Structure formats: C-alpha cells, structure tokens
Amino acid sequence: MTEVEFRAEMAFRGGQPNLVELPAEYFKAEHSHDFTARGLVLAGEFTLSFAGTAHHLVAGADFELAAGIPHTERTGAAGARLLAARFTP
C-alpha cells in the first residue's frame, strides 16, 4: 500500500493519520488499546505480535489491530517510521 492510498482510506473512514517515529531496537511489552489501530510502515521494520504470531512488517506493509487485542511492538536496528490512525469501536 502506498502512502497516498493509505491517506485516502483514512480520509474515507474519517481517521486522521499521524506520523510515528520509533527508535532502533524499540520494544513495548504486551499491552492493548481501547481503540482500533490502523497503520502503514513508511520506513524501517516493525513487528507486531499478537495471538501467538509475530507479523514482521516493512515499508509498504499495512496493518489493522482491533481494540482490546493484547500485543507487543518491536522495531529493528533502523527503527521504524509509521503512519498511524485510531478508530474508536
């Protein structure tokens, strides 16, 4: 997915994408959100792990994670730059 496609989808869904920059070797322990997260990796690598599966995402990969799902977040040696939007259930 391209950034233009992602931004168009967010506009259609009423979401506001925000730029998120995560440092190298970032790790966030298991947690959950009270919102659905939609994201697009712009640069670097981002691993989102939930339900026993690690989803390794690189530039151009997009994801959606429903509210309330426990997950971890990790970046690689170069960190990651994402566009992310929140949607309340």
N, CA, C and O atoms as a CHARMM CRD file, in Angstrom:
* protein
*
  356
    1    1 MET  N      0.84700  -1.16900   0.00000 PROA 1      0.00000
    2    1 MET  CA     0.00000   0.00000   0.00000 PROA 1      0.00000
    3    1 MET  C      0.89600   1.23800   0.00000 PROA 1      0.00000
    4    1 MET  O      1.91800   1.27300   0.68600 PROA 1      0.00000
    5    2 THR  N      0.51500   2.22900  -0.75800 PROA 2      0.00000
    6    2 THR  CA     1.28700   3.47200  -0.79200 PROA 2      0.00000
    7    2 THR  C      0.76000   4.45000   0.25700 PROA 2      0.00000
    8    2 THR  O     -0.34000   4.28200   0.78300 PROA 2      0.00000
    9    3 GLU  N      1.55200   5.46100   0.54600 PROA 3      0.00000
   10    3 GLU  CA     1.12900   6.50000   1.48800 PROA 3      0.00000
   11    3 GLU  C     -0.11300   7.21800   0.96800 PROA 3      0.00000
   12    3 GLU  O     -1.01200   7.53900   1.74500 PROA 3      0.00000
   13    4 VAL  N     -0.17000   7.47300  -0.33800 PROA 4      0.00000
   14    4 VAL  CA    -1.33900   8.14600  -0.93400 PROA 4      0.00000
   15    4 VAL  C     -2.59100   7.28100  -0.73800 PROA 4      0.00000
   16    4 VAL  O     -3.64500   7.79900  -0.36900 PROA 4      0.00000
   17    5 GLU  N     -2.48400   5.98300  -0.98000 PROA 5      0.00000
   18    5 GLU  CA    -3.62500   5.08000  -0.78900 PROA 5      0.00000
   19    5 GLU  C     -4.06200   5.03600   0.67100 PROA 5      0.00000
   20    5 GLU  O     -5.25500   5.06100   0.97400 PROA 5      0.00000
   21    6 PHE  N     -3.08700   4.97200   1.56700 PROA 6      0.00000
   22    6 PHE  CA    -3.39500   4.92900   2.99700 PROA 6      0.00000
   23    6 PHE  C     -4.10900   6.20300   3.43000 PROA 6      0.00000
   24    6 PHE  O     -5.12800   6.14400   4.11700 PROA 6      0.00000
   25    7 ARG  N     -3.57800   7.34800   3.03000 PROA 7      0.00000
   26    7 ARG  CA    -4.21000   8.62500   3.40800 PROA 7      0.00000
   27    7 ARG  C     -5.62300   8.73300   2.82600 PROA 7      0.00000
   28    7 ARG  O     -6.51500   9.26900   3.48300 PROA 7      0.00000
   29    8 ALA  N     -5.83600   8.24000   1.62200 PROA 8      0.00000
   30    8 ALA  CA    -7.17100   8.26700   1.01600 PROA 8      0.00000
   31    8 ALA  C     -8.13100   7.37700   1.81200 PROA 8      0.00000
   32    8 ALA  O     -9.27400   7.75800   2.06100 PROA 8      0.00000
   33    9 GLU  N     -7.66500   6.20600   2.20400 PROA 9      0.00000
   34    9 GLU  CA    -8.50400   5.31400   3.01300 PROA 9      0.00000
   35    9 GLU  C     -8.85300   5.96800   4.34400 PROA 9      0.00000
   36    9 GLU  O     -9.99900   5.89800   4.78700 PROA 9      0.00000
   37   10 MET  N     -7.87500   6.60000   4.98400 PROA 10     0.00000
   38   10 MET  CA    -8.12600   7.24100   6.27200 PROA 10     0.00000
   39   10 MET  C     -9.12400   8.38200   6.11700 PROA 10     0.00000
   40   10 MET  O     -9.99300   8.56000   6.97100 PROA 10     0.00000
   41   11 ALA  N     -9.01400   9.15000   5.04800 PROA 11     0.00000
   42   11 ALA  CA    -9.96500  10.24400   4.79700 PROA 11     0.00000
   43   11 ALA  C    -11.37300   9.67000   4.61600 PROA 11     0.00000
   44   11 ALA  O    -12.34100  10.22000   5.14300 PROA 11     0.00000
   45   12 PHE  N    -11.48800   8.57300   3.87800 PROA 12     0.00000
   46   12 PHE  CA   -12.77400   7.93400   3.64100 PROA 12     0.00000
   47   12 PHE  C    -13.38500   7.42800   4.95000 PROA 12     0.00000
   48   12 PHE  O    -14.59000   7.54800   5.16900 PROA 12     0.00000
   49   13 ARG  N    -12.53500   6.85800   5.82200 PROA 13     0.00000
   50   13 ARG  CA   -13.00500   6.28200   7.08600 PROA 13     0.00000
   51   13 ARG  C    -13.12000   7.32300   8.19600 PROA 13     0.00000
   52   13 ARG  O    -13.59100   7.01000   9.29000 PROA 13     0.00000
   53   14 GLY  N    -12.69800   8.54500   7.92800 PROA 14     0.00000
   54   14 GLY  CA   -12.78800   9.59400   8.94100 PROA 14     0.00000
   55   14 GLY  C    -11.65700   9.57000   9.95500 PROA 14     0.00000
   56   14 GLY  O    -11.78300  10.13300  11.04200 PROA 14     0.00000
   57   15 GLY  N    -10.55300   8.92100   9.60700 PROA 15     0.00000
   58   15 GLY  CA    -9.40200   8.85400  10.50300 PROA 15     0.00000
   59   15 GLY  C     -8.35900   9.89700  10.15600 PROA 15     0.00000
   60   15 GLY  O     -8.25800  10.33900   9.01100 PROA 15     0.00000
   61   16 GLN  N     -7.59200  10.28100  11.14700 PROA 16     0.00000
   62   16 GLN  CA    -6.52400  11.25300  10.95300 PROA 16     0.00000
   63   16 GLN  C     -5.18300  10.54500  11.14700 PROA 16     0.00000
   64   16 GLN  O     -4.82800  10.21800  12.27900 PROA 16     0.00000
   65   17 PRO  N     -4.42800  10.29800  10.06900 PROA 17     0.00000
   66   17 PRO  CA    -3.13400   9.62800  10.23200 PROA 17     0.00000
   67   17 PRO  C     -2.10100  10.55600  10.86700 PROA 17     0.00000
   68   17 PRO  O     -2.01500  11.73800  10.53500 PROA 17     0.00000
   69   18 ASN  N     -1.32900   9.99600  11.77900 PROA 18     0.00000
   70   18 ASN  CA    -0.25500  10.72100  12.45400 PROA 18     0.00000
   71   18 ASN  C      1.06400  10.01800  12.18300 PROA 18     0.00000
   72   18 ASN  O      1.12500   8.79000  12.11400 PROA 18     0.00000
   73   19 LEU  N      2.11200  10.80400  12.03100 PROA 19     0.00000
   74   19 LEU  CA     3.44300  10.23800  11.83800 PROA 19     0.00000
   75   19 LEU  C      3.98300   9.78000  13.18900 PROA 19     0.00000
   76   19 LEU  O      3.97300  10.53300  14.16300 PROA 19     0.00000
   77   20 VAL  N      4.45500   8.53400  13.23300 PROA 20     0.00000
   78   20 VAL  CA     5.03600   7.95700  14.44700 PROA 20     0.00000
   79   20 VAL  C      6.44200   7.49700  14.09500 PROA 20     0.00000
   80   20 VAL  O      6.63100   6.72000  13.15900 PROA 20     0.00000
   81   21 GLU  N      7.42800   7.97700  14.84500 PROA 21     0.00000
   82   21 GLU  CA     8.81600   7.55500  14.63600 PROA 21     0.00000
   83   21 GLU  C      9.27800   6.79900  15.87300 PROA 21     0.00000
   84   21 GLU  O      9.28000   7.33800  16.97900 PROA 21     0.00000
   85   22 LEU  N      9.66500   5.55600  15.67600 PROA 22     0.00000
   86   22 LEU  CA    10.11600   4.70300  16.76900 PROA 22     0.00000
   87   22 LEU  C     11.61400   4.45700  16.63200 PROA 22     0.00000
   88   22 LEU  O     12.10700   4.22500  15.52800 PROA 22     0.00000
   89   23 PRO  N     12.34000   4.50700  17.75000 PROA 23     0.00000
   90   23 PRO  CA    13.80300   4.34900  17.69700 PROA 23     0.00000
   91   23 PRO  C     14.23700   2.91800  17.39100 PROA 23     0.00000
   92   23 PRO  O     13.43500   1.98500  17.41000 PROA 23     0.00000
   93   24 ALA  N     15.49600   2.78000  17.11600 PROA 24     0.00000
   94   24 ALA  CA    16.09400   1.46400  16.87400 PROA 24     0.00000
   95   24 ALA  C     15.92300   0.57900  18.10100 PROA 24     0.00000
   96   24 ALA  O     16.02600   1.03300  19.24100 PROA 24     0.00000
   97   25 GLU  N     15.66000  -0.69400  17.83700 PROA 25     0.00000
   98   25 GLU  CA    15.53500  -1.71700  18.88500 PROA 25     0.00000
   99   25 GLU  C     14.49200  -1.35900  19.94300 PROA 25     0.00000
  100   25 GLU  O     14.63300  -1.72600  21.10900 PROA 25     0.00000
  101   26 TYR  N     13.46700  -0.65700  19.54100 PROA 26     0.00000
  102   26 TYR  CA    12.34900  -0.30300  20.43000 PROA 26     0.00000
  103   26 TYR  C     11.55200  -1.56600  20.75500 PROA 26     0.00000
  104   26 TYR  O     11.34400  -2.41600  19.88900 PROA 26     0.00000
  105   27 PHE  N     11.11300  -1.68000  21.99800 PROA 27     0.00000
  106   27 PHE  CA    10.23800  -2.78300  22.38300 PROA 27     0.00000
  107   27 PHE  C      9.21200  -2.26800  23.37400 PROA 27     0.00000
  108   27 PHE  O      9.55800  -1.61500  24.35900 PROA 27     0.00000
  109   28 LYS  N      7.96100  -2.56000  23.11100 PROA 28     0.00000
  110   28 LYS  CA     6.89200  -2.23000  24.05400 PROA 28     0.00000
  111   28 LYS  C      6.24900  -3.54400  24.47600 PROA 28     0.00000
  112   28 LYS  O      5.74000  -4.29900  23.64700 PROA 28     0.00000
  113   29 ALA  N      6.28200  -3.80300  25.78300 PROA 29     0.00000
  114   29 ALA  CA     5.74300  -5.04500  26.33400 PROA 29     0.00000
  115   29 ALA  C      4.24900  -5.17400  26.03600 PROA 29     0.00000
  116   29 ALA  O      3.59000  -4.22600  25.61200 PROA 29     0.00000
  117   30 GLU  N      3.75000  -6.37000  26.27300 PROA 30     0.00000
  118   30 GLU  CA     2.34600  -6.63600  25.95100 PROA 30     0.00000
  119   30 GLU  C      1.41700  -5.60700  26.58900 PROA 30     0.00000
  120   30 GLU  O      1.51500  -5.28500  27.77300 PROA 30     0.00000
  121   31 HSD  N      0.52200  -5.11200  25.75800 PROA 31     0.00000
  122   31 HSD  CA    -0.46700  -4.10900  26.17100 PROA 31     0.00000
  123   31 HSD  C     -1.62700  -4.17100  25.18600 PROA 31     0.00000
  124   31 HSD  O     -1.56300  -4.90800  24.20300 PROA 31     0.00000
  125   32 SER  N     -2.66500  -3.42000  25.43300 PROA 32     0.00000
  126   32 SER  CA    -3.78100  -3.32400  24.49300 PROA 32     0.00000
  127   32 SER  C     -4.25400  -1.88000  24.46300 PROA 32     0.00000
  128   32 SER  O     -3.86500  -1.06600  25.30100 PROA 32     0.00000
  129   33 HSD  N     -5.09200  -1.57700  23.49600 PROA 33     0.00000
  130   33 HSD  CA    -5.61400  -0.21900  23.32900 PROA 33     0.00000
  131   33 HSD  C     -7.13600  -0.25100  23.38500 PROA 33     0.00000
  132   33 HSD  O     -7.75500  -1.28300  23.12600 PROA 33     0.00000
  133   34 ASP  N     -7.73100   0.88100  23.72500 PROA 34     0.00000
  134   34 ASP  CA    -9.19000   0.99000  23.71800 PROA 34     0.00000
  135   34 ASP  C     -9.68400   1.54400  22.37700 PROA 34     0.00000
  136   34 ASP  O    -10.80000   2.05200  22.27500 PROA 34     0.00000
  137   35 PHE  N     -8.84500   1.43600  21.36800 PROA 35     0.00000
  138   35 PHE  CA    -9.17500   1.88100  20.01900 PROA 35     0.00000
  139   35 PHE  C     -8.62400   0.86900  19.01700 PROA 35     0.00000
  140   35 PHE  O     -7.71000   0.10700  19.33400 PROA 35     0.00000
  141   36 THR  N     -9.17800   0.86700  17.82200 PROA 36     0.00000
  142   36 THR  CA    -8.63000   0.07300  16.72800 PROA 36     0.00000
  143   36 THR  C     -7.51800   0.88000  16.08500 PROA 36     0.00000
  144   36 THR  O     -7.70000   2.05700  15.77400 PROA 36     0.00000
  145   37 ALA  N     -6.37300   0.25400  15.88500 PROA 37     0.00000
  146   37 ALA  CA    -5.21200   0.92500  15.28500 PROA 37     0.00000
  147   37 ALA  C     -5.06600   0.48700  13.83300 PROA 37     0.00000
  148   37 ALA  O     -5.14300  -0.70100  13.51900 PROA 37     0.00000
  149   38 ARG  N     -4.85600   1.44800  12.96500 PROA 38     0.00000
  150   38 ARG  CA    -4.59900   1.18100  11.54400 PROA 38     0.00000
  151   38 ARG  C     -3.28400   1.84400  11.22500 PROA 38     0.00000
  152   38 ARG  O     -3.09600   3.01000  11.57200 PROA 38     0.00000
  153   39 GLY  N     -2.36200   1.15200  10.57600 PROA 39     0.00000
  154   39 GLY  CA    -1.05600   1.73400  10.31300 PROA 39     0.00000
  155   39 GLY  C     -0.45300   1.31300   8.99300 PROA 39     0.00000
  156   39 GLY  O     -0.84900   0.32200   8.38000 PROA 39     0.00000
  157   40 LEU  N      0.51600   2.10000   8.58200 PROA 40     0.00000
  158   40 LEU  CA     1.29600   1.84700   7.37100 PROA 40     0.00000
  159   40 LEU  C      2.75700   2.08500   7.71200 PROA 40     0.00000
  160   40 LEU  O      3.10900   3.14600   8.22900 PROA 40     0.00000
  161   41 VAL  N      3.60500   1.11700   7.43000 PROA 41     0.00000
  162   41 VAL  CA     5.04300   1.28000   7.65500 PROA 41     0.00000
  163   41 VAL  C      5.61800   2.06100   6.47500 PROA 41     0.00000
  164   41 VAL  O      5.49800   1.64900   5.32100 PROA 41     0.00000
  165   42 LEU  N      6.24200   3.19500   6.78800 PROA 42     0.00000
  166   42 LEU  CA     6.86700   4.02900   5.75400 PROA 42     0.00000
  167   42 LEU  C      8.34000   3.69000   5.56800 PROA 42     0.00000
  168   42 LEU  O      8.85700   3.75100   4.45200 PROA 42     0.00000
  169   43 ALA  N      9.01700   3.33400   6.65700 PROA 43     0.00000
  170   43 ALA  CA    10.44800   3.02500   6.59900 PROA 43     0.00000
  171   43 ALA  C     10.82400   2.15100   7.78800 PROA 43     0.00000
  172   43 ALA  O     10.15400   2.16700   8.82000 PROA 43     0.00000
  173   44 GLY  N     11.89100   1.39800   7.63300 PROA 44     0.00000
  174   44 GLY  CA    12.35900   0.53600   8.71000 PROA 44     0.00000
  175   44 GLY  C     11.55600  -0.74700   8.77100 PROA 44     0.00000
  176   44 GLY  O     10.93100  -1.15700   7.79300 PROA 44     0.00000
  177   45 GLU  N     11.58200  -1.37900   9.94700 PROA 45     0.00000
  178   45 GLU  CA    10.83900  -2.60300  10.15200 PROA 45     0.00000
  179   45 GLU  C     10.13200  -2.55300  11.49700 PROA 45     0.00000
  180   45 GLU  O     10.65800  -2.02000  12.47400 PROA 45     0.00000
  181   46 PHE  N      8.93800  -3.11500  11.53000 PROA 46     0.00000
  182   46 PHE  CA     8.06600  -3.07000  12.69700 PROA 46     0.00000
  183   46 PHE  C      7.45000  -4.44900  12.84500 PROA 46     0.00000
  184   46 PHE  O      6.87200  -4.98200  11.89700 PROA 46     0.00000
  185   47 THR  N      7.57200  -5.03100  14.03500 PROA 47     0.00000
  186   47 THR  CA     6.98000  -6.34000  14.28800 PROA 47     0.00000
  187   47 THR  C      5.87900  -6.18700  15.31500 PROA 47     0.00000
  188   47 THR  O      6.10200  -5.70800  16.42700 PROA 47     0.00000
  189   48 LEU  N      4.70600  -6.59700  14.92800 PROA 48     0.00000
  190   48 LEU  CA     3.51600  -6.55600  15.76900 PROA 48     0.00000
  191   48 LEU  C      3.17800  -8.01200  16.08800 PROA 48     0.00000
  192   48 LEU  O      2.90300  -8.80000  15.18300 PROA 48     0.00000
  193   49 SER  N      3.19700  -8.37100  17.37300 PROA 49     0.00000
  194   49 SER  CA     2.94700  -9.76200  17.76100 PROA 49     0.00000
  195   49 SER  C      1.67100  -9.85400  18.58200 PROA 49     0.00000
  196   49 SER  O      1.49800  -9.14100  19.57000 PROA 49     0.00000
  197   50 PHE  N      0.77400 -10.75000  18.15300 PROA 50     0.00000
  198   50 PHE  CA    -0.46400 -10.98500  18.89400 PROA 50     0.00000
  199   50 PHE  C     -0.99300 -12.37200  18.54700 PROA 50     0.00000
  200   50 PHE  O     -0.69000 -12.92200  17.48900 PROA 50     0.00000
  201   51 ALA  N     -1.78200 -12.91900  19.45000 PROA 51     0.00000
  202   51 ALA  CA    -2.38100 -14.24900  19.25200 PROA 51     0.00000
  203   51 ALA  C     -1.33600 -15.30000  18.88300 PROA 51     0.00000
  204   51 ALA  O     -1.60600 -16.20100  18.08900 PROA 51     0.00000
  205   52 GLY  N     -0.14300 -15.17900  19.46400 PROA 52     0.00000
  206   52 GLY  CA     0.89300 -16.17400  19.22900 PROA 52     0.00000
  207   52 GLY  C      1.62600 -16.07600  17.90900 PROA 52     0.00000
  208   52 GLY  O      2.40100 -16.96800  17.56200 PROA 52     0.00000
  209   53 THR  N      1.39100 -14.99400  17.15900 PROA 53     0.00000
  210   53 THR  CA     2.04000 -14.83900  15.85900 PROA 53     0.00000
  211   53 THR  C      2.72700 -13.48800  15.75400 PROA 53     0.00000
  212   53 THR  O      2.15000 -12.46300  16.11600 PROA 53     0.00000
  213   54 ALA  N      3.96300 -13.48600  15.25700 PROA 54     0.00000
  214   54 ALA  CA     4.70600 -12.24800  15.00700 PROA 54     0.00000
  215   54 ALA  C      4.49200 -11.84400  13.55300 PROA 54     0.00000
  216   54 ALA  O      4.72100 -12.63900  12.64100 PROA 54     0.00000
  217   55 HSD  N      4.05700 -10.62100  13.34300 PROA 55     0.00000
  218   55 HSD  CA     3.82100 -10.08600  11.99800 PROA 55     0.00000
  219   55 HSD  C      4.93100  -9.07900  11.70400 PROA 55     0.00000
  220   55 HSD  O      4.91400  -7.95900  12.21200 PROA 55     0.00000
  221   56 HSD  N      5.88900  -9.48300  10.88500 PROA 56     0.00000
  222   56 HSD  CA     7.04200  -8.64600  10.54900 PROA 56     0.00000
  223   56 HSD  C      6.65600  -7.77000   9.35600 PROA 56     0.00000
  224   56 HSD  O      6.36300  -8.27600   8.27300 PROA 56     0.00000
  225   57 LEU  N      6.65900  -6.46400   9.56600 PROA 57     0.00000
  226   57 LEU  CA     6.20100  -5.51700   8.55700 PROA 57     0.00000
  227   57 LEU  C      7.34000  -4.60300   8.12300 PROA 57     0.00000
  228   57 LEU  O      8.10800  -4.11400   8.95200 PROA 57     0.00000
  229   58 VAL  N      7.43900  -4.38100   6.82600 PROA 58     0.00000
  230   58 VAL  CA     8.45500  -3.49000   6.26300 PROA 58     0.00000
  231   58 VAL  C      7.74500  -2.40200   5.45800 PROA 58     0.00000
  232   58 VAL  O      6.52000  -2.41100   5.33400 PROA 58     0.00000
  233   59 ALA  N      8.51600  -1.47200   4.91700 PROA 59     0.00000
  234   59 ALA  CA     7.94600  -0.35200   4.16800 PROA 59     0.00000
  235   59 ALA  C      6.91700  -0.82300   3.14700 PROA 59     0.00000
  236   59 ALA  O      7.17400  -1.72700   2.35200 PROA 59     0.00000
  237   60 GLY  N      5.74400  -0.19000   3.18800 PROA 60     0.00000
  238   60 GLY  CA     4.65300  -0.52700   2.28100 PROA 60     0.00000
  239   60 GLY  C      3.63200  -1.47600   2.87900 PROA 60     0.00000
  240   60 GLY  O      2.54000  -1.64100   2.33500 PROA 60     0.00000
  241   61 ALA  N      3.98300  -2.10300   4.00000 PROA 61     0.00000
  242   61 ALA  CA     3.04500  -3.02600   4.65300 PROA 61     0.00000
  243   61 ALA  C      2.10300  -2.24200   5.56000 PROA 61     0.00000
  244   61 ALA  O      2.50300  -1.28900   6.22800 PROA 61     0.00000
  245   62 ASP  N      0.85100  -2.66600   5.56600 PROA 62     0.00000
  246   62 ASP  CA    -0.12700  -2.01500   6.42200 PROA 62     0.00000
  247   62 ASP  C     -0.71500  -3.03700   7.38400 PROA 62     0.00000
  248   62 ASP  O     -0.59800  -4.24400   7.17600 PROA 62     0.00000
  249   63 PHE  N     -1.35100  -2.53400   8.44500 PROA 63     0.00000
  250   63 PHE  CA    -1.95100  -3.42000   9.44300 PROA 63     0.00000
  251   63 PHE  C     -3.16300  -2.74900  10.06900 PROA 63     0.00000
  252   63 PHE  O     -3.33100  -1.53000  10.02100 PROA 63     0.00000
  253   64 GLU  N     -3.99800  -3.59400  10.65700 PROA 64     0.00000
  254   64 GLU  CA    -5.11900  -3.11900  11.46600 PROA 64     0.00000
  255   64 GLU  C     -5.21900  -4.04500  12.65700 PROA 64     0.00000
  256   64 GLU  O     -5.21300  -5.26700  12.51000 PROA 64     0.00000
  257   65 LEU  N     -5.31100  -3.46000  13.83800 PROA 65     0.00000
  258   65 LEU  CA    -5.39000  -4.22800  15.07200 PROA 65     0.00000
  259   65 LEU  C     -6.60700  -3.74400  15.84600 PROA 65     0.00000
  260   65 LEU  O     -6.68900  -2.57500  16.22200 PROA 65     0.00000
  261   66 ALA  N     -7.55400  -4.65500  16.08300 PROA 66     0.00000
  262   66 ALA  CA    -8.79300  -4.30800  16.77300 PROA 66     0.00000
  263   66 ALA  C     -8.53000  -3.90300  18.21900 PROA 66     0.00000
  264   66 ALA  O     -7.56700  -4.35100  18.84200 PROA 66     0.00000
  265   67 ALA  N     -9.39000  -3.06300  18.73000 PROA 67     0.00000
  266   67 ALA  CA    -9.32300  -2.64300  20.13200 PROA 67     0.00000
  267   67 ALA  C     -9.35400  -3.86500  21.04500 PROA 67     0.00000
  268   67 ALA  O    -10.03800  -4.85000  20.76600 PROA 67     0.00000
  269   68 GLY  N     -8.60000  -3.78100  22.14200 PROA 68     0.00000
  270   68 GLY  CA    -8.62300  -4.82100  23.15400 PROA 68     0.00000
  271   68 GLY  C     -7.73300  -6.02000  22.91300 PROA 68     0.00000
  272   68 GLY  O     -7.67600  -6.90900  23.76300 PROA 68     0.00000
  273   69 ILE  N     -7.03000  -6.08300  21.78200 PROA 69     0.00000
  274   69 ILE  CA    -6.15800  -7.23000  21.48000 PROA 69     0.00000
  275   69 ILE  C     -4.79700  -7.03000  22.15100 PROA 69     0.00000
  276   69 ILE  O     -4.09500  -6.07000  21.83200 PROA 69     0.00000
  277   70 PRO  N     -4.41200  -7.91400  23.07100 PROA 70     0.00000
  278   70 PRO  CA    -3.07600  -7.80300  23.67600 PROA 70     0.00000
  279   70 PRO  C     -2.00800  -8.04300  22.60600 PROA 70     0.00000
  280   70 PRO  O     -2.12200  -8.96500  21.79900 PROA 70     0.00000
  281   71 HSD  N     -0.97200  -7.20500  22.61000 PROA 71     0.00000
  282   71 HSD  CA     0.08700  -7.31900  21.59900 PROA 71     0.00000
  283   71 HSD  C      1.38000  -6.68800  22.10200 PROA 71     0.00000
  284   71 HSD  O      1.38700  -5.94500  23.08400 PROA 71     0.00000
  285   72 THR  N      2.47200  -7.00000  21.41000 PROA 72     0.00000
  286   72 THR  CA     3.75300  -6.33300  21.64700 PROA 72     0.00000
  287   72 THR  C      4.17300  -5.64200  20.36000 PROA 72     0.00000
  288   72 THR  O      3.69700  -5.97600  19.27500 PROA 72     0.00000
  289   73 GLU  N      5.06800  -4.67800  20.49600 PROA 73     0.00000
  290   73 GLU  CA     5.58600  -3.93300  19.35300 PROA 73     0.00000
  291   73 GLU  C      7.10700  -3.92700  19.43600 PROA 73     0.00000
  292   73 GLU  O      7.67900  -3.79600  20.51800 PROA 73     0.00000
  293   74 ARG  N      7.75800  -4.07200  18.27900 PROA 74     0.00000
  294   74 ARG  CA     9.22900  -4.10400  18.24500 PROA 74     0.00000
  295   74 ARG  C      9.70300  -3.50700  16.92300 PROA 74     0.00000
  296   74 ARG  O      9.04900  -3.65200  15.89000 PROA 74     0.00000
  297   75 THR  N     10.85800  -2.82900  16.97500 PROA 75     0.00000
  298   75 THR  CA    11.48800  -2.36200  15.74200 PROA 75     0.00000
  299   75 THR  C     12.84000  -3.04400  15.59800 PROA 75     0.00000
  300   75 THR  O     13.34500  -3.66200  16.53500 PROA 75     0.00000
  301   76 GLY  N     13.41600  -2.92300  14.41100 PROA 76     0.00000
  302   76 GLY  CA    14.73100  -3.47500  14.14300 PROA 76     0.00000
  303   76 GLY  C     15.82100  -2.44900  14.38400 PROA 76     0.00000
  304   76 GLY  O     15.60900  -1.44300  15.06000 PROA 76     0.00000
  305   77 ALA  N     16.98600  -2.71500  13.82400 PROA 77     0.00000
  306   77 ALA  CA    18.16900  -1.88300  14.03900 PROA 77     0.00000
  307   77 ALA  C     18.02200  -0.45900  13.50900 PROA 77     0.00000
  308   77 ALA  O     18.69300   0.45100  13.99400 PROA 77     0.00000
  309   78 ALA  N     17.15900  -0.26000  12.52800 PROA 78     0.00000
  310   78 ALA  CA    16.98000   1.07300  11.94500 PROA 78     0.00000
  311   78 ALA  C     15.76700   1.80700  12.52200 PROA 78     0.00000
  312   78 ALA  O     15.48300   2.93300  12.11400 PROA 78     0.00000
  313   79 GLY  N     15.05000   1.19200  13.46100 PROA 79     0.00000
  314   79 GLY  CA    13.83100   1.80800  13.96200 PROA 79     0.00000
  315   79 GLY  C     12.72900   1.69400  12.92400 PROA 79     0.00000
  316   79 GLY  O     12.81200   0.87800  12.00600 PROA 79     0.00000
  317   80 ALA  N     11.69700   2.51400  13.07200 PROA 80     0.00000
  318   80 ALA  CA    10.59300   2.47500  12.11000 PROA 80     0.00000
  319   80 ALA  C      9.89000   3.82200  12.06800 PROA 80     0.00000
  320   80 ALA  O      9.82300   4.54400  13.06200 PROA 80     0.00000
  321   81 ARG  N      9.37500   4.13500  10.90500 PROA 81     0.00000
  322   81 ARG  CA     8.54500   5.32900  10.71400 PROA 81     0.00000
  323   81 ARG  C      7.21100   4.83200  10.17400 PROA 81     0.00000
  324   81 ARG  O      7.15900   4.13100   9.16300 PROA 81     0.00000
  325   82 LEU  N      6.12700   5.20500  10.86400 PROA 82     0.00000
  326   82 LEU  CA     4.79300   4.73400  10.51500 PROA 82     0.00000
  327   82 LEU  C      3.81800   5.89000  10.37800 PROA 82     0.00000
  328   82 LEU  O      4.02200   6.96000  10.95200 PROA 82     0.00000
  329   83 LEU  N      2.77200   5.67100   9.62600 PROA 83     0.00000
  330   83 LEU  CA     1.58100   6.49900   9.69400 PROA 83     0.00000
  331   83 LEU  C      0.58400   5.67600  10.46200 PROA 83     0.00000
  332   83 LEU  O      0.38000   4.50300  10.14800 PROA 83     0.00000
  333   84 ALA  N     -0.04500   6.26100  11.46400 PROA 84     0.00000
  334   84 ALA  CA    -0.99500   5.50700  12.29200 PROA 84     0.00000
  335   84 ALA  C     -2.25000   6.32800  12.52500 PROA 84     0.00000
  336   84 ALA  O     -2.19600   7.55000  12.66400 PROA 84     0.00000
  337   85 ALA  N     -3.37200   5.64100  12.56500 PROA 85     0.00000
  338   85 ALA  CA    -4.65800   6.27800  12.83000 PROA 85     0.00000
  339   85 ALA  C     -5.40400   5.44700  13.86200 PROA 85     0.00000
  340   85 ALA  O     -5.20000   4.23700  13.96600 PROA 85     0.00000
  341   86 ARG  N     -6.26400   6.10400  14.61700 PROA 86     0.00000
  342   86 ARG  CA    -7.06900   5.44400  15.65100 PROA 86     0.00000
  343   86 ARG  C     -8.54100   5.55600  15.29800 PROA 86     0.00000
  344   86 ARG  O     -9.01500   6.57300  14.79100 PROA 86     0.00000
  345   87 PHE  N     -9.24500   4.47000  15.58700 PROA 87     0.00000
  346   87 PHE  CA   -10.68900   4.44000  15.39500 PROA 87     0.00000
  347   87 PHE  C    -11.30900   3.87400  16.66100 PROA 87     0.00000
  348   87 PHE  O    -10.88900   2.81400  17.12500 PROA 87     0.00000
  349   88 THR  N    -12.28000   4.54100  17.22100 PROA 88     0.00000
  350   88 THR  CA   -12.93400   4.02300  18.42300 PROA 88     0.00000
  351   88 THR  C    -14.02600   3.03800  18.02900 PROA 88     0.00000
  352   88 THR  O    -14.74900   3.24700  17.05500 PROA 88     0.00000
  353   89 PRO  N    -14.13600   1.94800  18.81300 PROA 89     0.00000
  354   89 PRO  CA   -15.13000   0.91700  18.48800 PROA 89     0.00000
  355   89 PRO  C    -16.56400   1.43700  18.62500 PROA 89     0.00000
  356   89 PRO  O    -17.51500   0.69300  18.38700 PROA 89     0.00000
